[in-house]
């Protein structure tokens, strides 16, 4: 088997080729353009039998490389940058260059690390949904500007009118992007997720676009770890210390969707209301308690999506039972 590890940047790609011994057999630098990538991949396809390619998830810079590899039938592994950082920290010299990063990526791929991607990973729906979310945030900023003008510059009516026009356009554009995202995901999955208290059409669409395929996760715990809602754990000797900080791995957009859903669910779902109250009595602050609810909500999402069955609330026990 031949493993090719790529360290991808905006304009250039540094790569290494290794075999099962994990020793570098070849190294190269090419431009991050489709023609140069195709020439390199065709050379490997012509001379090597079993190929596996891998790189870190780096914004959108790896997309062209991944698409070319998939088109030629080469399995492509996408690694979380946290893995390569941990690997580098574990080395004695902690040497970090583009070449060493590419070598580490190749070694991790040789061990089976990373997610095997397919064409569905590069559908534009995630970018569309995120754009709608960003437009909402911009809309909120413009709204605050407009309110300041109303309070401090009440005579500047023309300026306020300009801001109001921006608000109307932003609102319409945000809804257009959100609607396009909803139309691009499986409506059956949306219906399943919306059966869970706290999750409406917008949040359900965001969850689907950010999570992708639920079959990628072996358990609800794996999904929680992917989201980055699992608490950090520190251990030294026989001392084991849990703290209230979360790992924050994965998509910040996904954590935001879940936090908002939890904030709603803890008000209207009896079980989560009680769970939130319990956490508050334990001394947790609002944010910490809501994150705990979001973690519990993530397990519900996994169960509903994986089983393909709508959520049904547990019947309340009678008092004193």
Buried (B, 14 or more C-beta within 10 A) or exposed (E): EBBBBBBBEEEBBBBBBBBEEEEBEEBBEBEBEEEBBBEBBEEBBEEBEEBBBBBBBBEEBBBBBBBBBBEBEBBBBBBBEEBBBEBBEEEEEEEBEBBBBBBBBBBBBBEEBBBEBEEEBBEEBBBBBBBBBEBBEBBEEBBEBBEEBEEEEEEEEEEBEEBBEBBEEBBEBBBBBBBBBBEBBEEEBBEBBBBBBBBEBBBBBBBBBBBBEBEBBEEBBEBBBBBBBBBEEEEEEEEEEEEBEBBEBBBEBBBBBBBBBBBBBBEEBEBBBEBBEEBBEEEBEEEBBBBBBBBBBBBBBBEBBBEEEEBEEEEEEEEEE
